[in-house]
Amino acid sequence: MSNRLFRARRTVFSVLILFAFMISFVAAIPGVSYASPPIVRYDYAPGKYSDNGPYSYSTYQLPGWRHGATVYYPTDADAPFSGIVFCPPYMGTQIMYRDWGPFFASHGIVLVTMDTSSTLITVDQRAREQRTVLDLLKAENTRANSPLYQQLDTDRVGAMGWSMGGGATWINSAEYPGLKTAMSLAGHNLTAININSKGFGTQCPTIIFCGALDTTYLGGMLQSETVYYNIPSGVPKVYYEVGTAGHFVWGGPTDANDHVAELALAFQKTFLDGDSRWEQYIEEPLFDFLSTFRSRNINN
């Protein structure tokens, strides 16, 4: 083999090694994902919405989860759809937070409300059950008789939860492969065993809602704020503490105030659907002087 040919092959090999290293480095950056094309809906304009959206929706019971899970999905919006699984609070059932289903579905995002195997299970157990329901939701894309057959973008799924369900969501923000977003409502992690409930391992964009009047171990004592600060550098994150809200006002998008719905939708449209037009609306609410808003790595 000539020296010239040897040097050429060595150069090509070196370039390939460098390229592989760069790809692996980018893939490891928290909060960065290159999964699938964004879901962009041009039939209505981005903005601040607290009411239900322009699409009709329907529901059905999710097969495979014997404890009960309801799928809310758009019926007259163009596929594909992203999806979110909502994990309930301690002693909570779907009826307590069902208003989130029509809200997201009418804005083009599938939402699953779930019951847990027992209303008394722990944060860590809720995290495992939420992961199972996330898998079942994704499986609807290939189930022949599903209303969502070939309608889901299975690379675009998120998790959300209230109280202990919020703690479960914090765990899954670190542990569920490919999770696009996490959203907590008055999250609780004081009784959790898994260290990922504290936010240290969070890998996906996260929005945290809580109330200033929620002062006990249920969702107070700086649980949400501490998670916000523990989330690794580079991960997009939002913290909104509603000045007039307590622990039990998160059953619907506007129960705490209208800004919760506006921020939740803009966040999910931006990071779950990947539609960057909505990012400008992830901002501190005007004239909300009693509340606290913080954000990092949000481009608006």
Rosetta blueprint (number, residue, H / E / L):
1 M L
2 S L
3 N H
4 R H
5 L H
6 F H
7 R H
8 A H
9 R H
10 R H
11 T H
12 V H
13 F H
14 S H
15 V H
16 L H
17 I H
18 L H
19 F H
20 A H
21 F H
22 M H
23 I H
24 S H
25 F H
26 V H
27 A H
28 A L
29 I L
30 P L
31 G L
32 V L
33 S L
34 Y L
35 A L
36 S L
37 P L
38 P L
39 I L
40 V L
41 R L
42 Y L
43 D L
44 Y L
45 A L
46 P L
47 G L
48 K L
49 Y L
50 S L
51 D L
52 N L
53 G L
54 P L
55 Y L
56 S L
57 Y E
58 S E
59 T E
60 Y E
61 Q E
62 L L
63 P L
64 G L
65 W L
66 R L
67 H L
68 G L
69 A E
70 T E
71 V E
72 Y E
73 Y E
74 P E
75 T L
76 D L
77 A L
78 D L
79 A L
80 P L
81 F E
82 S E
83 G E
84 I E
85 V E
86 F E
87 C E
88 P L
89 P L
90 Y L
91 M L
92 G L
93 T L
94 Q H
95 I H
96 M H
97 Y L
98 R L
99 D L
100 W H
101 G H
102 P H
103 F H
104 F H
105 A H
106 S L
107 H L
108 G L
109 I L
110 V E
111 L E
112 V E
113 T E
114 M E
115 D L
116 T L
117 S L
118 S L
119 T L
120 L L
121 I L
122 T L
123 V H
124 D H
125 Q H
126 R H
127 A H
128 R H
129 E H
130 Q H
131 R H
132 T H
133 V H
134 L H
135 D H
136 L H
137 L H
138 K H
139 A H
140 E L
141 N L
142 T L
143 R L
144 A L
145 N L
146 S L
147 P L
148 L L
149 Y L
150 Q L
151 Q L
152 L E
153 D E
154 T E
155 D E
156 R E
157 V E
158 G E
159 A E
160 M E
161 G E
162 W E
163 S L
164 M H
165 G H
166 G H
167 G H
168 A H
169 T H
170 W H
171 I H
172 N H
173 S H
174 A H
175 E H
176 Y L
177 P L
178 G L
179 L L
180 K L
181 T E
182 A E
183 M E
184 S E
185 L E
186 A L
187 G L
188 H L
189 N L
190 L L
191 T L
192 A L
193 I L
194 N L
195 I H
196 N H
197 S H
198 K H
199 G L
200 F L
201 G L
202 T L
203 Q L
204 C L
205 P L
206 T E
207 I E
208 I E
209 F E
210 C E
211 G E
212 A L
213 L L
214 D L
215 T L
216 T L
217 Y L
218 L L
219 G L
220 G L
221 M L
222 L L
223 Q H
224 S H
225 E H
226 T H
227 V H
228 Y H
229 Y H
230 N H
231 I L
232 P L
233 S L
234 G L
235 V L
236 P L
237 K E
238 V E
239 Y E
240 Y E
241 E E
242 V E
243 G L
244 T L
245 A L
246 G L
247 H L
248 F L
249 V L
250 W L
251 G L
252 G L
253 P L
254 T L
255 D L
256 A L
257 N L
258 D H
259 H H
260 V H
261 A H
262 E H
263 L H
264 A H
265 L H
266 A H
267 F H
268 Q H
269 K H
270 T H
271 F H
272 L H
273 D L
274 G L
275 D L
276 S H
277 R H
278 W H
279 E H
280 Q H
281 Y H
282 I L
283 E L
284 E L
285 P L
286 L L
287 F L
288 D L
289 F L
290 L L
291 S L
292 T E
293 F E
294 R E
295 S E
296 R E
297 N L
298 I L
299 N L
300 N L
